[in-house]
Amino acid sequence: MSQVHYDVLLIGGGAAGLTLALRLAPHARIALLSKGPLSEGATFYAQGGISAVWDKSDSIESHIQDTLDAGAGLCDEAVVRYTVERGRTAVQWLMDHGVPFTRETRPDGSTDYHLTREGGHSHRRILHAADTTGRAIEMTLEDRVRREPNIDIYEHHLAIDLITSNKLGLADQRCLGAYVLDKRAGHVHALGSKFVAMATGGAGKVYLYSSNPDVCTGDGIAMAWRAGCRVANMEFIQFHPTCLYHPKAKSFLISEAVRGEGGRLLLPDGAPFLDQFDSRAELAPRDIVARAIDHEMKRLGVECVFLDITHQPAEFITSHFPSIYNRCLEYGFDMTQEALPVVPAAHYTCGGVMTDLHGRSDLDGLYAVGETAHTGLHGANRMASNSLLECLVFAEAAAEDILSRLPQCEPPPALPKWDESRVTDSDEEVVVAHNWDELRRFMWDYVGIVRTDKRLQRAKHRVDLLQQEIADYYGNFRVSNDLIELRNLALVSDLIIRSAHARHESRGLHYTLDHPRPNDNAPPRATILTPS
């Protein structure tokens, strides 16, 4: 592996990574890395769907305006327009590759794709594959990727750090590859490539409660920061309002489409409450709904609220939400007969590595796509089902840019091997487990849905101590999967805390009791952090 140079090293195998791989494959040799099985990522677990203007009653301008409204003044309007205008083409590309989107029969006997509606959208524009859209996209594209002769797939391989030209004492500033841990063999390889693209997803596992799978540890954001790239808007962490509240239901999401089809959020006594917080009630953007639930849980001292769709016919529920219905039955809940207990959980990282419309980062040769990137699309709050759309649109844009530059790009030089000459095997793995638990708990308590200056100060103090401890540990012992992820989680937590400290207002997903209103005295600005 260490003797092989690729045209493109692709880190991450979700919707963004697979799309980029397929668009590059006819013209480039690609290494596709995945931390576990290729399918294990946030895309696989996405339930709701992908937003695109499909119905004649909808419009590009409406989708743009809805996205800008949800983003609370921080979206880049040019990026929003760029993305929305390419939505239908992106979805059609998925259809052409065989993704089985759900269809419906209309009263006149004709058939078309079924569209649902989610929070923040003024029209039905969510195309979906029942309630397992992410699984359908992931498995369809993965099957295509596995048949591409130009793509070498490295499953159970974890990128540790990017290799840059300045680290080798070269004059130019360029990304040349990455150090990669083969988790099964325990060896670290230096893997060179002309271009590197990160599609590593978000950082939901920074928090104690998250809808994300365990692999979402902010790896791409952390690696890019260490390599000298700016990050933006890291304070805007989206908490999905409705995760199933059950001790064994780890990270199980109840799709926003349930509310889109009439589901109501209720207090334990059965009273609705969202209309007291927003006129759109259950269809308000996620930040408003999650904050309302958090407020009521704290006010009443209860552990959850309830999501009720029992007024819909049982056949409607089981046909529209078959996966959710069957999974809830496994935990003892029949959603056709009873309301489901739900709580908010960390769901989406709206900030990330700063990129342009081509997916380029600050470091030449390094691209970021999907949840890892900050494109300017989401602003202070991501609107439901815009995330898969962003993955597809910017993967295509990055592929076009890489292919245009590929003929002029020289192969990377010989890369130095990973140096383990001064480290030993750890006899204190408990330190990693303890630090991991401490980090996620104080991030949940101090940097969660509702923040204060004092909570952020406490979090900053703790994350500084943890990072020092982790750095000492990292410098003395051989790397492991848990240590690499903990190192990345601690760094991303620090970036979130610093970004939250810098915003002296409440806007979108960042809500602080010390500054409870938006600062309307100045134009809204992104929070940009630059490595020293």
C-alpha positions in Angstrom: 0.0 0.0 0.0 2.8 2.5 0.9 4.3 2.0 -2.5 1.2 3.0 -4.4 0.3 6.5 -5.5 -3.2 7.4 -6.6 -4.7 10.2 -8.5 -7.2 10.8 -5.8 -7.3 9.6 -2.2 -11.0 9.8 -1.0 -11.6 9.5 2.7 -15.1 8.6 3.6 -17.8 6.4 1.9 -21.1 8.1 2.4 -23.2 9.9 -0.2 -20.6 12.6 -0.8 -17.7 10.1 -1.1 -19.4 7.6 -3.2 -20.8 10.2 -5.6 -17.3 11.8 -6.0 -15.8 8.4 -6.5 -18.2 7.4 -9.3 -17.9 10.7 -11.1 -14.1 10.5 -11.0 -13.7 6.7 -11.8 -13.8 6.8 -15.6 -10.8 9.1 -15.7 -8.8 8.7 -12.5 -7.3 6.0 -10.2 -8.9 6.3 -6.8 -8.2 5.0 -3.3 -11.5 5.0 -1.2 -10.9 4.7 2.5 -13.6 3.8 5.1 -13.1 3.5 8.9 -15.3 0.4 9.0 -17.5 -1.3 6.4 -18.0 1.0 3.5 -21.7 1.5 4.3 -21.2 2.5 8.0 -21.7 6.2 8.1 -24.4 8.9 8.6 -25.8 8.5 5.0 -26.9 4.9 5.7 -29.1 6.0 8.6 -30.7 9.0 6.9 -34.4 8.4 6.9 -36.2 11.4 5.5 -35.0 12.1 1.9 -33.4 14.7 -0.4 -34.9 18.1 -1.2 -35.4 19.2 -4.8 -37.9 21.3 -6.7 -39.8 18.5 -8.4 -43.5 19.5 -8.4 -44.9 22.1 -10.8 -46.5 24.0 -7.9 -43.0 24.5 -6.4 -40.2 26.8 -7.5 -36.5 27.4 -7.3 -37.1 30.7 -5.7 -39.3 29.2 -3.0 -36.7 26.6 -2.1 -34.0 29.3 -2.0 -36.1 31.5 0.3 -37.0 28.6 2.6 -33.3 27.8 3.0 -32.3 31.4 3.6 -35.1 31.7 6.3 -34.0 28.5 8.1 -30.3 29.7 8.0 -31.2 32.8 10.1 -29.3 35.3 7.9 -26.0 33.4 7.6 -26.5 31.5 4.4 -24.4 32.5 1.4 -27.2 33.3 -1.1 -25.0 32.6 -4.1 -24.2 29.1 -2.7 -27.8 28.4 -1.9 -28.9 29.3 -5.4 -26.0 27.2 -6.9 -27.1 24.2 -4.9 -30.9 24.5 -5.3 -30.7 25.1 -9.1 -28.8 21.8 -9.4 -31.1 19.8 -7.2 -33.3 18.2 -9.9 -30.3 17.1 -11.9 -28.6 15.6 -8.9 -31.7 13.6 -8.0 -32.1 12.5 -11.6 -28.4 11.2 -11.4 -29.4 9.0 -8.5 -32.4 7.7 -10.3 -30.3 6.9 -13.3 -28.1 4.9 -11.0 -31.1 2.9 -9.8 -32.0 4.5 -6.4 -35.6 3.3 -5.9 -37.4 6.5 -4.8 -41.0 5.9 -3.7 -43.7 6.5 -6.3 -47.5 7.1 -5.9 -50.6 6.7 -8.0 -52.6 9.9 -8.5 -56.4 10.1 -8.8 -56.2 10.3 -12.6 -54.3 6.9 -12.6 -50.9 8.4 -13.5 -47.8 7.8 -11.3 -45.1 10.1 -10.1 -42.6 10.3 -7.3 -44.2 10.8 -3.9 -43.1 14.0 -2.2 -43.2 14.7 1.5 -42.8 17.9 3.5 -40.5 18.6 6.4 -39.8 21.5 8.8 -38.9 24.8 7.2 -40.2 23.8 3.7 -43.2 25.7 2.3 -43.9 22.9 -0.3 -43.7 19.2 -0.6 -40.3 18.7 -2.2 -38.7 15.8 -0.3 -38.1 12.8 -2.5 -37.6 9.6 -0.5 -37.3 5.8 -0.6 -40.0 5.0 2.0 -38.3 5.9 5.3 -34.9 4.5 4.5 -33.7 6.9 1.9 -30.1 7.0 3.1 -29.9 3.2 3.0 -31.2 3.1 -0.5 -28.7 5.7 -1.7 -25.8 4.1 0.1 -26.4 0.6 -1.0 -27.1 1.5 -4.6 -24.0 3.7 -5.0 -21.8 1.3 -3.1 -22.8 -1.5 -5.4 -21.7 0.6 -8.4 -18.5 1.6 -6.7 -17.5 -2.0 -6.0 -17.8 -2.8 -9.7 -15.5 0.1 -10.8 -12.0 -1.2 -11.7 -10.4 2.2 -11.1 -11.5 2.3 -7.5 -9.5 0.5 -4.8 -11.5 0.2 -1.6 -9.7 0.1 1.8 -12.3 -0.7 4.4 -11.3 -0.6 8.1 -8.7 2.0 7.4 -8.5 5.2 9.4 -6.8 8.4 8.3 -4.6 9.8 11.0 -3.2 13.0 9.5 -2.7 14.7 6.2 0.8 14.8 4.7 1.6 18.3 3.4 4.6 19.6 1.4 5.7 22.0 4.1 6.1 19.1 6.5 8.6 17.7 4.1 10.5 21.0 3.8 9.2 21.7 0.3 8.6 25.3 -0.9 5.0 25.0 -2.1 2.0 24.4 0.2 0.2 21.3 -1.0 -1.5 18.2 0.2 0.4 15.1 -0.8 -1.5 12.3 0.9 -2.2 10.9 4.4 -1.0 8.6 7.1 -3.5 5.8 7.4 -4.0 3.1 10.1 -4.8 -0.3 8.8 -7.0 -1.2 11.8 -6.9 -5.0 11.2 -3.2 -5.3 10.8 -2.3 -2.5 13.2 0.1 -0.9 10.8 0.4 2.7 9.6 1.0 3.5 6.0 1.9 6.7 4.1 -0.5 6.8 1.2 0.4 9.4 -1.5 -2.0 11.0 -4.1 -2.2 13.9 -6.4 -5.4 15.1 -4.7 -7.1 14.3 -1.4 -10.8 14.7 -0.9 -12.4 14.4 2.6 -15.9 13.2 2.9 -15.7 12.1 6.6 -19.0 13.4 7.8 -19.7 15.4 10.9 -18.8 15.3 14.6 -22.0 14.3 16.4 -20.2 11.9 18.7 -18.7 15.0 20.5 -22.0 14.8 22.5 -23.3 12.3 24.9 -26.5 11.8 23.0 -26.4 11.8 19.2 -28.3 10.4 16.3 -25.0 9.7 14.5 -23.3 6.4 14.2 -20.1 5.9 16.2 -17.8 6.8 13.2 -18.9 10.5 13.2 -15.9 11.9 15.2 -15.0 15.0 13.2 -11.9 13.4 11.7 -11.8 15.4 8.5 -12.4 18.7 10.2 -9.6 18.0 12.7 -7.1 16.8 10.1 -7.7 19.9 7.9 -7.3 22.2 10.9 -4.0 20.6 11.8 -2.9 21.0 8.2 -3.6 24.7 8.3 -7.2 25.1 6.9 -9.7 27.5 8.3 -13.0 26.3 9.7 -16.3 28.3 10.0 -19.5 28.3 12.0 -18.6 25.4 14.3 -20.9 26.7 17.0 -23.9 25.7 14.9 -24.6 22.1 15.9 -28.1 20.9 15.0 -30.0 18.8 17.5 -32.6 16.7 15.9 -35.8 17.1 17.9 -37.0 13.6 17.9 -34.8 10.6 18.8 -36.6 7.6 20.4 -36.3 7.7 24.2 -35.5 4.2 25.2 -32.4 2.8 27.0 -31.7 0.3 24.3 -32.6 2.5 21.3 -29.1 3.8 20.6 -29.2 6.8 18.3 -32.6 5.8 16.7 -34.1 8.7 14.9 -37.8 9.3 14.3 -37.8 11.0 11.0 -39.0 14.6 10.6 -41.3 13.3 7.9 -43.5 11.9 10.7 -44.2 15.5 11.6 -44.5 16.4 8.0 -47.3 13.9 7.7 -49.2 15.3 10.6 -47.4 14.0 13.7 -47.9 16.2 16.8 -45.5 16.8 19.7 -47.3 16.5 23.1 -46.4 17.0 26.8 -46.8 14.0 29.1 -50.4 15.1 29.9 -51.2 15.0 26.2 -51.2 18.8 25.6 -49.7 20.2 22.4 -47.1 23.0 23.0 -45.2 24.0 19.9 -47.8 26.5 18.7 -46.7 28.6 21.8 -43.2 28.9 20.4 -43.8 29.3 16.6 -46.8 29.7 14.4 -45.5 26.8 12.2 -45.7 24.5 15.2 -44.4 21.0 14.2 -43.2 22.3 10.9 -40.9 25.0 12.3 -37.2 24.6 11.6 -35.3 22.1 13.8 -33.6 24.7 16.0 -36.9 26.1 17.2 -38.5 22.7 17.7 -35.5 21.2 19.6 -35.2 24.3 21.8 -39.0 24.2 22.6 -38.7 20.5 23.6 -35.6 21.3 25.8 -37.5 24.2 27.4 -40.5 22.1 28.3 -38.5 19.2 29.6 -36.6 21.5 31.9 -39.7 23.4 32.9 -41.6 20.3 33.9 -38.6 18.2 35.0 -39.6 15.4 32.6 -37.3 13.0 30.7 -39.0 13.2 27.3 -42.0 14.5 25.3 -44.2 12.5 23.0 -44.7 12.3 19.2 -48.2 11.3 18.2 -49.4 10.3 14.7 -52.2 7.9 15.8 -54.8 10.1 14.2 -53.6 8.8 10.8 -54.9 5.4 9.6 -52.7 2.5 10.6 -52.2 1.5 6.9 -51.0 5.0 6.1 -48.4 4.9 9.0 -47.1 1.4 8.1 -46.8 2.2 4.4 -45.1 5.5 4.8 -42.8 4.6 7.7 -42.3 0.8 7.6 -38.8 0.9 9.0 -39.6 3.2 11.8 -42.8 1.3 12.6 -41.0 -2.0 12.8 -38.1 -0.7 14.8 -40.4 0.9 17.3 -42.2 -2.4 17.7 -38.9 -4.0 18.7 -38.7 -1.6 21.6 -42.4 -2.2 22.6 -44.0 0.8 20.9 -46.8 0.6 18.4 -46.9 4.0 16.7 -50.3 3.3 15.2 -51.8 3.0 18.7 -49.7 5.2 21.0 -47.5 8.2 21.0 -43.7 7.7 20.9 -41.4 9.1 23.7 -38.8 11.3 22.1 -35.9 13.6 23.1 -33.5 15.9 21.1 -30.0 14.6 20.2 -27.0 16.0 18.4 -27.5 15.4 14.7 -25.7 17.6 12.2 -22.5 19.7 12.1 -23.5 22.9 10.1 -19.9 24.3 10.2 -16.8 22.7 8.9 -13.8 23.1 6.6 -14.2 26.3 4.5 -14.5 25.5 0.8 -15.4 27.3 -2.4 -18.0 26.3 -5.0 -15.5 23.7 -6.3 -15.0 22.0 -2.9 -11.5 23.4 -2.6 -10.1 24.1 0.9 -7.3 26.5 1.8 -4.7 23.9 1.2 -3.9 23.2 -2.5 -4.9 19.7 -3.5 -7.3 19.2 -0.6 -11.0 19.1 -1.1 -13.9 18.7 1.4 -17.4 17.6 0.6 -20.6 16.9 2.5 -21.0 17.4 6.2 -17.2 17.9 6.7 -17.3 21.1 4.6 -18.6 24.6 5.3 -19.9 25.7 1.9 -22.2 28.5 3.1 -25.4 26.5 2.3 -26.7 26.0 5.8 -26.0 29.2 7.6 -27.0 29.1 11.2 -29.3 26.2 10.8 -29.6 23.4 8.2 -33.0 23.0 6.6 -34.2 19.4 6.6 -33.1 17.2 3.7 -30.7 19.8 2.3 -27.7 17.8 3.5 -27.9 14.9 0.9 -28.5 17.5 -1.7 -25.3 19.3 -0.7 -23.4 16.0 -0.9 -24.5 15.3 -4.4 -24.1 18.8 -5.8 -20.6 19.5 -4.4 -19.3 16.1 -5.1 -20.1 16.7 -8.8 -18.5 20.2 -8.6 -15.3 18.8 -6.9 -15.1 16.0 -9.4 -15.2 18.4 -12.3 -12.5 20.6 -10.8 -10.2 17.7 -10.0 -10.5 16.2 -13.5 -9.7 19.6 -15.0 -6.5 19.9 -13.0 -5.4 16.2 -13.1 -3.4 16.3 -16.4 -1.2 19.1 -15.1 -0.6 17.6 -11.6 2.7 15.8 -10.9 2.7 12.7 -8.7 3.6 13.3 -5.1 7.3 12.7 -4.1 8.3 9.8 -1.9 6.7 10.1 1.5 8.4 9.5 4.8 7.3 6.4 6.7 5.4 6.7 9.9 7.8 6.9 12.8 7.1 4.6 15.8 10.7 4.5 17.0 10.1 6.3 20.3 6.7 5.0 21.3 5.5 1.9 23.1 2.3 -0.1 23.5 -0.1 1.5 26.0 -0.7 -0.1 29.4 -3.3 2.6 30.3 -6.2 2.3 27.8 -8.5 3.2 30.6 -7.3 6.8 30.2 -8.7 6.9 26.6 -12.1 5.6 27.8 -12.3 8.0 30.7 -11.3 11.0 28.7 -13.8 10.1 25.9 -16.7 9.9 28.5 -15.7 13.1 30.3 -15.5 15.0 27.0 -18.9 14.0 25.7 -20.6 14.6 29.1 -19.3 18.2 29.6 -20.0 19.0 25.9 -23.6 17.9 26.5 -23.9 19.8 29.7 -22.1 23.0 28.8 -22.2 23.3 25.0 -25.6 21.8 24.2 -28.9 23.2 23.0 -28.9 26.1 25.5 -25.6 27.8 26.5 -24.2 30.5 28.8 -20.9 32.3 29.0 -20.1 30.5 32.3 -20.9 27.1 30.8 -18.6 27.8 27.8 -15.8 29.0 30.1 -16.1 25.7 32.1 -16.1 23.7 28.9 -13.0 25.6 27.6 -11.1 25.0 30.8 -11.8 21.2 30.6 -11.1 20.8 27.0 -7.7 22.5 27.4 -6.7 20.1 30.1 -8.0 17.1 28.1 -6.1 18.2 24.9 -2.9 18.5 26.9 -3.4 15.0 28.4 -4.3 13.5 25.0 -1.2 15.1 23.4 1.1 13.6 26.0 -0.6 10.2 25.6 -0.4 10.5 21.8 3.3 11.3 21.9 4.2 8.3 24.0 2.1 5.4 22.8 1.3 3.6 19.6 -1.9 4.9 17.9 -5.2 3.1 18.1 -8.6 3.7 16.6 -10.0 5.0 19.9 -7.0 7.3 20.5 -7.1 8.8 17.0 -10.9 9.5 17.3 -10.5 10.9 20.8 -7.8 13.3 19.6 -10.0 14.5 16.8 -13.1 14.8 19.0 -11.2 16.9 21.6 -9.9 19.2 18.9 -13.3 19.6 17.3 -14.9 20.2 20.7 -12.4 23.0 21.2 -13.3 24.6 17.9 -17.0 24.4 18.8 -16.4 26.0 22.1 -14.2 28.8 20.7 -16.7 29.5 18.0 -19.6 29.7 20.5 -17.5 32.0 22.7 -17.0 34.3 19.7 -20.7 34.8 19.0 -22.3 37.3 21.4 -25.8 36.7 20.2 -28.4 34.0 19.8 -28.9 33.0 16.2 -30.1 29.8 14.6 -28.7 26.8 16.4 -26.6 28.9 18.8 -28.7 29.9 21.7 -27.2 31.5 24.8 -29.1 32.9 27.9 -26.6 35.7 28.2 -27.3 37.0 24.7 -30.9 35.7 24.0 -31.5 37.8 20.9 -29.8 38.2 17.5 -27.5 41.2 17.2 -29.4 43.3 14.7 -27.0 46.3 15.0 -24.5 44.6 12.7 -24.8 42.5 9.5 -24.7 38.7 10.3 -21.2 37.3 9.9 -19.8 33.8 9.8 -17.5 32.7 12.7 -14.2 32.0 11.0 -11.3 30.4 12.9 -7.8 30.4 11.5 -5.0 28.0 12.7 -2.1 29.9 14.3 
